[in-house]
């Protein structure tokens, strides 16, 4: 328990679970900081993680007592925690500006707010020196609560928090209705809610500091004395964390979806590589090597879709216009068996039939007509939509009904293996 908390106690003993929590926090934060620090756009996130982790570490009462005893500076851990808090607020402003795409005028206001935070951090350090402090009386906020220096110091720290919250809210609020996706709009709403809840915490905290320091009336008493401020602070942190994690979770979901599609396209990609060699750039790696290497998945998925489309375009030349017309006529005259999927569009089904024809025509020695423009094309400009279309093509090409439609056009050609593989 922290003595400066509203429900704290000077005789509180450290929680034995706290070191395990801190170890987990740092083991999670340090790899993320190392990854974020390599990108200029993500360095504010690295600074925020370091600040939050450091402030959380110093919030433990036992940790603060140990640090003060080791350094010989009474309550030096309190100052360090407050400075880390101010640095975290400055990082939040940078993240808010990045999330909202702030322009030059907004950036100037942001720099002014960060300058105020720097002045506030310097003032906290200057006020900390004359504050009465003793090693055997930790947490000057408890036993020197009526000192004007202590009240000024703590109000100044709350003012730094309020400045950061107000500026972050003003940056994010105009973008709540204009953000690109509903997901990002929801994330921005959570951040605005966190700013409002944090300002409510600052107001309650300042009220308590003035009431406790100068014997003024304070509306909260009993269990509400510490519960309300703690709930406000934890709610603000939860809203902030959720708002910042939603975009990260969305990017993780996109990454996983592309990773799965990349591996699911391998059977079709390998089949077309054998049928039309020369379109795969570089040496094909083993499936195990691809599973273990998850770097640059967007680039690799884009490359795989291009290689599949290039091979498909070459093979389309082996399907003559007469064969394409016969396949289209057969599809219009044939009904799919009961219980089969009828949702795919006619163009996608025809594309699968023509691909099957091309895969049969080339090894059978039929000439290349050089007229691939006669084949339907379901390609999309968006990478995810294109990958989804190719997965539909793979699934339709493995459909026995599609194979039967191809055999009705060229019944004497050999049957090729399916592209079924591990998903």
C-alpha positions in Angstrom: 0.0 0.0 0.0 1.3 3.5 -0.9 1.2 5.9 2.0 0.2 8.9 -0.2 -2.9 7.0 -1.3 -6.0 8.2 0.4 -6.4 4.8 2.2 -2.7 4.2 2.8 -0.9 3.4 6.0 2.6 4.1 7.0 2.9 0.6 8.6 1.7 -1.2 5.5 3.8 -4.3 4.5 4.8 -5.0 0.9 2.6 -7.5 -1.0 4.6 -10.7 -1.8 2.8 -10.9 -5.1 4.0 -7.5 -6.2 7.5 -8.6 -7.4 5.9 -11.2 -9.6 3.6 -8.6 -11.1 6.5 -6.3 -11.7 8.6 -9.0 -13.3 5.7 -9.8 -15.7 5.3 -6.2 -16.5 8.9 -5.6 -17.4 9.2 -8.9 -19.4 6.3 -7.7 -21.5 7.3 -4.1 -21.8 11.0 -4.4 -22.6 10.6 -6.4 -25.9 7.8 -4.0 -27.0 10.0 -1.0 -26.2 12.9 -2.5 -28.2 10.6 -3.1 -31.1 8.9 0.3 -31.0 12.1 2.3 -30.5 13.3 1.3 -34.0 10.4 3.3 -35.6 10.2 7.1 -35.2 6.4 7.0 -35.2 6.3 4.4 -32.4 9.0 5.9 -30.1 6.3 7.8 -28.1 4.7 4.4 -27.4 8.1 3.1 -26.2 8.5 6.1 -23.9 5.0 5.6 -22.6 5.6 1.9 -21.8 8.9 2.8 -20.0 7.2 5.6 -18.0 4.2 3.5 -17.0 6.4 0.5 -16.1 8.8 2.7 -14.1 6.0 4.6 -12.3 4.2 1.3 -11.5 7.4 -0.1 -10.1 7.9 2.9 -7.9 4.3 2.9 -6.7 5.0 -0.1 -4.5 5.6 0.9 -0.9 8.3 -1.7 -0.2 10.2 -0.7 -3.5 10.1 2.9 -2.5 11.5 2.3 0.9 14.3 0.1 -0.5 15.2 2.7 -3.2 15.3 5.5 -0.7 17.5 3.6 1.7 19.8 2.6 -1.2 20.2 6.2 -2.5 20.1 8.0 0.8 17.6 10.5 -0.6 14.4 10.7 1.5 11.3 10.2 -0.7 13.5 10.4 -3.9 11.4 7.6 -5.3 8.3 9.8 -5.1 10.0 12.5 -7.2 11.2 9.9 -9.7 7.7 8.5 -10.0 6.2 11.9 -10.5 8.8 12.8 -13.2 8.0 9.5 -15.0 4.3 10.4 -14.8 5.0 13.7 -16.5 7.1 12.0 -19.2 4.2 9.5 -19.7 1.8 12.4 -20.2 4.1 14.0 -22.8 4.2 10.6 -24.6 0.4 10.4 -24.5 0.2 13.8 -26.3 2.5 12.5 -29.0 0.4 9.4 -29.5 -2.8 11.5 -29.6 -1.3 13.6 -32.3 -0.2 10.5 -34.3 -3.7 9.0 -33.9 -5.5 12.1 -35.1 -3.0 13.1 -37.8 -2.4 16.5 -36.3 -1.3 19.3 -38.7 1.2 22.1 -38.3 -1.0 24.4 -36.2 -2.0 21.6 -33.8 1.6 20.6 -33.6 2.5 24.0 -32.4 -0.1 23.8 -29.6 1.2 20.4 -28.8 4.8 21.7 -28.4 3.6 24.5 -26.2 1.8 21.9 -23.9 5.0 19.8 -23.8 7.0 22.9 -22.9 4.6 23.5 -20.0 5.1 19.9 -18.9 8.9 20.4 -19.0 8.6 23.5 -16.9 6.3 21.6 -14.5 8.8 18.8 -14.2 11.6 21.3 -13.5 9.4 23.1 -10.9 8.6 19.8 -9.2 12.3 19.1 -8.9 13.0 22.6 -7.5 10.1 22.4 -5.0 11.3 18.9 -3.9 14.6 20.2 -2.5 13.2 22.4 0.3 10.3 20.1 1.2 10.9 18.7 4.7 11.8 15.0 4.3 13.3 12.3 6.5 14.3 8.7 5.8 12.6 7.4 8.9 9.4 9.2 8.0 8.7 8.2 4.4 6.2 9.9 2.2 6.1 13.6 3.1 2.6 13.8 1.8 1.4 11.9 4.9 3.1 13.7 7.7 3.6 17.1 6.1 0.2 17.4 4.5 -0.4 20.9 5.9 2.9 22.3 4.7 2.4 25.0 2.0 5.4 23.5 0.1 3.9 20.0 0.1 0.5 21.2 -1.0 2.1 23.3 -3.8 4.2 20.4 -4.9 1.3 18.0 -5.1 -1.0 20.5 -6.7 1.6 21.2 -9.3 1.9 17.5 -10.2 -1.9 17.3 -10.5 -1.8 20.4 -12.7 0.7 18.7 -15.0 -1.7 15.7 -15.3 -4.6 18.0 -16.0 -2.7 19.8 -18.7 -1.8 16.6 -20.5 -5.4 15.2 -20.2 -7.0 18.4 -21.4 -4.7 18.8 -24.4 -5.0 15.1 -25.3 -8.8 15.3 -25.1 -8.8 18.5 -27.3 -6.7 16.7 -29.9 -8.7 13.5 -30.0 -12.3 14.8 -29.7 -12.6 16.5 -33.1 -11.6 13.2 -34.8 -14.2 11.1 -33.0 -16.8 11.5 -35.8 -14.3 11.8 -38.8 -12.0 8.8 -38.1 -11.7 6.4 -41.0 -13.3 3.3 -39.5 -15.8 2.5 -36.8 -13.1 0.7 -34.9 -10.9 3.7 -34.8 -13.8 6.0 -33.9 -14.6 3.7 -31.0 -10.9 3.7 -29.8 -10.9 7.5 -29.9 -14.1 7.7 -27.9 -12.5 5.5 -25.2 -9.5 7.8 -25.1 -11.8 10.9 -24.7 -13.6 9.1 -22.0 -10.3 8.3 -20.3 -9.4 12.0 -20.5 -12.7 13.1 -18.9 -12.4 10.4 -16.2 -8.8 11.4 -15.5 -9.8 15.1 -15.1 -12.5 14.0 -12.6 -9.8 12.2 -10.7 -7.5 15.3 -10.7 -10.4 17.4 -9.4 -11.2 15.0 -6.6 -7.5 14.6 -5.7 -6.9 18.4 -5.6 -10.0 18.9 -3.5 -8.7 16.3 -1.0 -5.2 17.9 -0.9 -6.7 21.3 -0.1 -9.2 19.9 2.4 -6.6 17.7 4.2 -3.9 20.3 4.2 -6.0 23.3 5.4 -8.8 21.5 7.3 -11.5 22.3 4.7 -14.8 20.4 4.3 -14.5 17.3 2.1 -17.7 15.4 1.0 -16.2 11.9 0.9 -15.7 10.0 4.2 -15.5 6.4 5.4 -14.8 3.8 2.7 -15.6 6.4 0.0 -12.6 8.4 1.0 -10.2 6.2 -0.9 -12.5 4.2 -3.1 -13.8 7.0 -5.3 -10.4 8.4 -6.3 -8.9 4.9 -6.9 -11.9 3.9 -9.0 -11.6 7.1 -11.1 -7.9 6.6 -11.6 -8.2 3.0 -12.5 -11.1 3.7 -14.8 -9.1 6.4 -16.6 -6.2 4.0 -17.1 -8.5 1.2 -18.3 -10.1 3.5 -20.8 -6.8 4.8 -22.0 -5.3 1.3 -22.3 -8.4 0.0 -24.2 -8.3 3.0 -26.6 -4.7 2.5 -27.3 -4.8 -1.3 -27.5 -7.8 -1.5 -29.9 -5.8 -0.3 -33.0 -2.9 -2.6 -32.0 -5.4 -5.5 -31.6 -6.8 -4.7 -35.0 -3.4 -4.7 -36.6 -2.6 -8.0 -34.9 -5.9 -9.5 -36.3 -5.0 -8.3 -39.8 -1.5 -9.8 -39.4 -2.9 -13.2 -38.3 -5.5 -13.2 -41.1 -2.9 -12.5 -43.7 -0.6 -15.1 -42.2 -3.3 -17.8 -42.4 -4.3 -16.8 -46.0 -0.6 -16.8 -47.0 -0.3 -20.5 -45.9 -3.7 -21.5 -47.2 -2.7 -20.2 -50.7 0.4 -22.4 -50.8 -1.2 -25.5 -52.4 -2.7 -23.4 -55.3 0.6 -21.5 -55.6 2.7 -24.7 -55.7 0.3 -26.2 -58.3 0.5 -23.2 -60.6 4.3 -23.0 -60.1 4.6 -26.5 -61.5 2.1 -25.8 -64.3 3.7 -22.5 -65.3 7.2 -22.3 -63.9 9.2 -19.1 -64.0 6.7 -16.9 -62.1 8.0 -17.6 -58.6 10.7 -15.1 -57.7 13.5 -16.8 -55.8 13.8 -20.3 -54.5 10.7 -21.8 -52.9 11.3 -22.6 -49.3 10.0 -25.6 -47.3 6.6 -25.3 -45.6 8.2 -25.6 -42.2 10.6 -22.6 -43.0 7.6 -20.5 -44.1 5.7 -21.4 -40.9 8.6 -20.4 -38.7 9.3 -17.1 -40.5 6.5 -14.6 -40.0 8.4 -11.5 -40.9 7.1 -9.2 -43.7 3.9 -11.2 -44.1 2.1 -8.4 -46.0 4.9 -8.2 -48.6 5.0 -12.0 -48.9 1.2 -12.3 -49.3 1.3 -9.6 -51.9 4.1 -11.4 -53.8 2.3 -14.8 -53.6 -0.9 -13.3 -55.0 1.0 -11.7 -57.9 2.8 -14.9 -58.7 -0.5 -16.8 -58.7 -2.1 -14.3 -61.0 0.8 -14.2 -63.3 0.8 -18.0 -63.7 -3.0 -17.9 -64.1 -2.7 -15.3 -66.8 -0.1 -17.4 -68.7 -2.2 -20.6 -68.5 -5.4 -18.7 -69.6 -3.8 -18.6 -73.1 -4.3 -22.4 -73.4 -8.1 -22.0 -73.2 -9.4 -21.0 -76.6 -12.4 -18.7 -77.0 -14.5 -21.7 -78.2 -13.6 -23.7 -75.0 -14.4 -20.7 -72.9 -17.8 -20.3 -74.6 -18.5 -24.0 -74.2 -17.7 -23.8 -70.5 -19.9 -20.8 -70.0 -22.8 -22.4 -71.9 -22.4 -25.6 -69.9 -22.5 -23.7 -66.6 -25.7 -21.9 -67.5 -27.3 -25.1 -68.5 -26.2 -27.2 -65.5 -27.5 -27.0 -62.0 -25.3 -27.6 -59.1 -26.0 -30.8 -57.1 -28.3 -30.4 -54.1 -26.5 -29.5 -50.9 -23.6 -27.8 -52.6 -22.7 -24.1 -52.2 -24.5 -21.9 -54.6 -23.2 -18.6 -53.2 -20.1 -18.0 -55.3 -20.7 -15.6 -58.2 -21.0 -17.0 -61.7 -17.8 -15.3 -62.7 -15.8 -16.9 -59.9 -17.2 -20.4 -60.9 -16.4 -19.8 -64.5 -12.9 -18.7 -63.6 -12.4 -21.9 -61.6 -13.6 -24.0 -64.6 -11.3 -22.2 -67.0 -8.4 -22.6 -64.7 -9.1 -26.3 -64.5 -9.3 -26.5 -68.3 -6.0 -24.6 -68.7 -4.3 -27.0 -66.2 -5.5 -29.9 -68.3 -4.9 -28.4 -71.7 -1.2 -27.5 -71.3 0.2 -30.9 -70.3 -2.1 -32.5 -73.0 -0.1 -30.6 -75.6 -2.9 -28.2 -76.8 -1.5 -25.0 -78.4 -1.4 -21.7 -76.7 -3.9 -19.4 -78.4 -2.4 -16.3 -76.9 -5.9 -14.9 -76.1 -6.0 -14.8 -72.3 -8.3 -11.8 -72.4 -11.1 -14.2 -73.1 -11.0 -15.5 -69.5 -13.0 -13.8 -66.7 -11.0 -11.9 -64.1 -12.0 -11.5 -60.5 -8.9 -9.8 -59.3 -9.2 -6.9 -56.8 -7.0 -3.9 -56.0 -7.1 -4.5 -52.2 -4.7 -7.2 -51.0 -7.1 -8.8 -48.5 -9.9 -8.9 -51.0 -7.5 -10.4 -53.7 -6.3 -13.1 -51.3 -9.9 -13.9 -50.4 -10.8 -14.2 -54.1 -7.9 -16.6 -54.7 -8.9 -18.7 -51.7 -12.4 -18.9 -53.3 -10.8 -19.9 -56.6 -8.8 -22.6 -54.9 -11.9 -24.0 -53.1 -14.1 -23.9 -56.3 -11.3 -25.6 -58.3 -11.3 -28.5 -55.8 -15.1 -28.8 -56.1 -16.0 -32.1 -58.0 -18.8 -30.2 -59.7 -16.3 -27.8 -61.2 -14.1 -30.7 -62.3 -17.0 -32.3 -63.9 -17.9 -29.1 -65.8 -14.3 -29.0 -67.1 -14.5 -32.7 -68.2 -17.7 -32.0 -70.1 -15.7 -29.6 -72.3 -12.6 -31.8 -72.7 -13.4 -35.3 -71.5 -10.3 -36.9 -72.9 -7.8 -34.8 -70.9 -6.0 -36.2 -67.8 -7.4 -35.5 -64.3 -5.1 -33.3 -62.2 -4.6 -33.5 -58.5 -6.6 -31.2 -56.2 -5.0 -28.3 -54.3 -6.2 -29.4 -50.9 -3.6 -29.0 -48.3 -3.2 -28.0 -44.6 -5.2 -24.9 -43.7 
